[in-house]
Amino acid sequence: MSPGEAEAYALLGGAYQGQRMPAQPGRFLRKAVDLAPGSARYQDLLAEFYRGERKFQQAVPHYLAALTASPDEVALFEGLALSYRELGRLHLLRREHRKAIEAWERALRL
């Protein structure tokens, strides 16, 4: 495996998540993000990992980065909104839900 391959690190992170080894997935998913910071997919995988670990504050910037790369991805808004809910940031939760609905409506028009 070439250390420059973000996809390989993302796959490793996913494999370790399946093995329930708490420290390893985050390490490999962070490496994938470091190698391809503009990738919505890798940012989302890391955000989902943090949310699954109940590290909502750490998840938020990765959802935001993923949305920068993929602004019409409804699932990203949902993950961000759920993280905001857990953090008690209800005004941001409502804002992200509105954006998710707008993104969904745009997708339906295509």
N, C-alpha and C positions, 0 to 999 in steps of 0.2 A: 504494500500500500504506500503510495506516495503521500508524504505529509502535506503537500499542497492541495490535496483533493478534499474540498469542503464536503462533498457528498459522502465520501468514505467516513469522515468524522460524524456526519449526521446519522449515517446508518449504524455506526458503532454506538452512538448515544442511544438510539432506539433499541438496539439489541440489549444494552445494559439496563435500560428501563424495563424491558421484559423480564430481566433477571432479578429485578427489585434490588439493585445495588445502588443505593442513594447517591453516593458522591460521583460515581463514574459517568452517568448520563450527562450531567451538567457540564462536566469537564470537556467531554467530546462535543457537545452541542455548542458550548462557548467557542471552541476551536473552529467549528464550522462557520460560526458567525464572524469570527476574526478573519477567516480566509475569504469570506464573501459577505461583507457587511451590508451590501445592497440587496441581498436576497430576501424577499418576503418570506419564502419558505423556511429558511434557516432561522430567521428572526422569530417566526411564528412557532417553530418547534421549541426554541429555547423559552419563549414566553409561556407556552403550554406546559413545559417542564416545571417552570417556576410556579405557575398557578397550581399545578398538581401537588407541588410541595408546600402549598399555602404561603408562598413568598410573593404575595401580590404586588408589593412595592417594586420588587425586582422584575416582575412580569411586564409592568406598564411600559417602560421605555422600549422594550422589544416589540410589543404590540404597535406602539407608535411608529417605530422604525419600519415594521412590516407594512403598515398602512401608507407610509410614505412611498414605498416601492409598489404597493398594490392597493390604491385607494378605493377600489370598488369591491373589495373582497369582504362580503358580509360577515363571514365567520370571524374575521379579525376584529370587527366592531363588537361582536358578541363577547369574545374573550376579554377585550378591553373593558367593556361595560360590566361584565361579571367581576373583574378585578376591582374596578372602582366601587362596586357594591360592597365587596368584602372590606374595602378600606374605609367605607362610610362616606364616600365622596358622591353623594346622591345627585348633586347638580351636574357632575360630570357623567354620571350614569345616564341620566336623561338625555344629555347632549349626544352621547355615543349611540343611544338607541335611535334617536332621530336620524343620525347619519347612516345607521345601518338600514333603516327603512328607506331612506333616499337612495342608497346604493342598490338595494333590492329592487326598487322601482326602476332605476336605470337599467338594471340587468334584464328586467322583464320587457323593456322597450326594445331591446336588441333583437 
